[in-house]
Amino acid sequence: MLEVRALSLTELRQRSSEKWREYPADVLPLFVAETDFPLAPEIETALRRAVDLGDTGYIASRTPLASSYAAFARRRFGWEADPARMRSTADVSMGIVEILRRVTQPGERVVVTPPVYPPFYELVAEAGAEVERVPLCDTGTSWELDLDGIRAAFHEGATAILLCNPHNPTGTVHHRDSLRALAELADEFGAAVVSDEIHAPLAQPGTGFTPFLDCGEAAERVGYAVVSASKAFNLAGLKCALMVTASDTTHAVLRGLPIEVEWRTGQFGLLAAVAAFSEASDDWLDGLLRTLDENRLLLEDLLSSRLPEARYRMPDAGYLAWIDLTGLGWGENPARRILKDARVALHYGPAFGVEGAGHVRLNFGTSPEIITEAIERIASLRDR
Ligand SMILES: Cc1ncc(COP(=O)(O)O)c(C=O)c1O
């Protein structure tokens, strides 16, 4: 297994992406979902070759992207996806909006499950629909879909659900049983399930990942997955995602999308995604997962020793930690004080929904040194 280690702070500060440009140099940025690791070697080779050739035109009409993803899904999730039932686009957000536009009528309601990735609220509105909030149930040890609440929402006329699996910000991987139950509910009410699976390659091996479309015939009838290599392999700026279906009817919806939706796929994004999904990158991804596993444990140790008031449940997937800081008494939005006085940038909890009051989201896709320094800085505020 390859060792995947983050770049040094000096190298990272030379990056020009959002994470490293939004705040002044004295701020440790642990907010936006970018990671601090070098590119996987296969991706680096593919992009260098394209640069050497000036291979920077439009994407071709026939590409290996869909079959690469299908092979990835078979190896990593044990799922047989049909490449003929997929289409690419620029990013997951665009895929979600384009699908929602077609499976809902203007003004219809789409269920979201807060606390949830803040742009979901805007993506539903961009598609012309309205948000219906059905919060996740906090069982005390995990977060679960509120299937009774979702049933009630469908019963009262919601026509789709925008699922986040693995869930951002909690890192929850939903179990096959609840996904199956969701599929059956949606099927009963004729609602669509749009499943954002952008964090799926980052499910830890102990948990595994069940694609929504692999949850039986009802899921195949109602489901649309939107997937990408962009979170695991840090390719968000290159613009490539896939919309995936598993039935003729749902695929007809994808086929009905204007060709422009597909043309917006970035050529570099496509080349990088094919390299990321190839078997040659599995070793790198396994190395990344091991590093992230170490980081989530490190964060747990640091929080319990330095910030014992913090409540944190280790995520099953990804590099985002959802931390409840209510016990510190730093108000509705503790990330504000942490940015101002500790010079650590975290995502604001309330942006994820009212359930996020008193919470922060911390990105641990970085080095142990940066994580440690960030928690030390935050802990030092307790004594002020
Ligand atoms: C759950 C989720 N969906 C979508 C996105 C955005 O993806 P994209 O840049 O492909 O639109 C993110 C980014 O962090 C995310 O966490």
Ligand as a Chemical Component Dictionary entry (heavy atoms), coordinates in Angstrom:
data_LIG
# 
_chem_comp.id                   LIG 
_chem_comp.type                 NON-POLYMER 
_chem_comp.pdbx_formal_charge   0 
_chem_comp.three_letter_code    LIG 
# 
loop_
_chem_comp_atom.comp_id 
_chem_comp_atom.atom_id 
_chem_comp_atom.alt_atom_id 
_chem_comp_atom.type_symbol 
_chem_comp_atom.charge 
_chem_comp_atom.model_Cartn_x 
_chem_comp_atom.model_Cartn_y 
_chem_comp_atom.model_Cartn_z 
_chem_comp_atom.pdbx_ordinal 
LIG C1 C1 C 0 -21.998 16.196 -0.571 1  
LIG C2 C2 C 0 -21.370 17.088 -1.589 2  
LIG N1 N1 N 0 -21.965 17.234 -2.781 3  
LIG C3 C3 C 0 -21.457 18.040 -3.746 4  
LIG C4 C4 C 0 -20.284 18.731 -3.507 5  
LIG C5 C5 C 0 -19.779 19.637 -4.593 6  
LIG O1 O1 O 0 -19.337 18.865 -5.632 7  
LIG P1 P1 P 0 -18.989 19.498 -7.039 8  
LIG O2 O2 O 0 -17.815 20.379 -6.817 9  
LIG O3 O3 O 0 -18.689 18.303 -7.881 10 
LIG O4 O4 O 0 -20.205 20.232 -7.486 11 
LIG C6 C6 C 0 -19.611 18.596 -2.303 12 
LIG C7 C7 C 0 -18.385 19.329 -2.050 13 
LIG O5 O5 O 0 -17.810 19.286 -1.010 14 
LIG C8 C8 C 0 -20.177 17.755 -1.320 15 
LIG O6 O6 O 0 -19.589 17.577 -0.131 16 
# 
loop_
_chem_comp_bond.comp_id 
_chem_comp_bond.atom_id_1 
_chem_comp_bond.atom_id_2 
_chem_comp_bond.value_order 
_chem_comp_bond.pdbx_ordinal 
LIG C1 C2 SING 1  
LIG C2 N1 SING 2  
LIG C2 C8 DOUB 3  
LIG N1 C3 DOUB 4  
LIG C3 C4 SING 5  
LIG C4 C5 SING 6  
LIG C4 C6 DOUB 7  
LIG C5 O1 SING 8  
LIG O1 P1 SING 9  
LIG P1 O2 DOUB 10 
LIG P1 O3 SING 11 
LIG P1 O4 SING 12 
LIG C6 C7 SING 13 
LIG C6 C8 SING 14 
LIG C7 O5 DOUB 15 
LIG C8 O6 SING 16 
# 
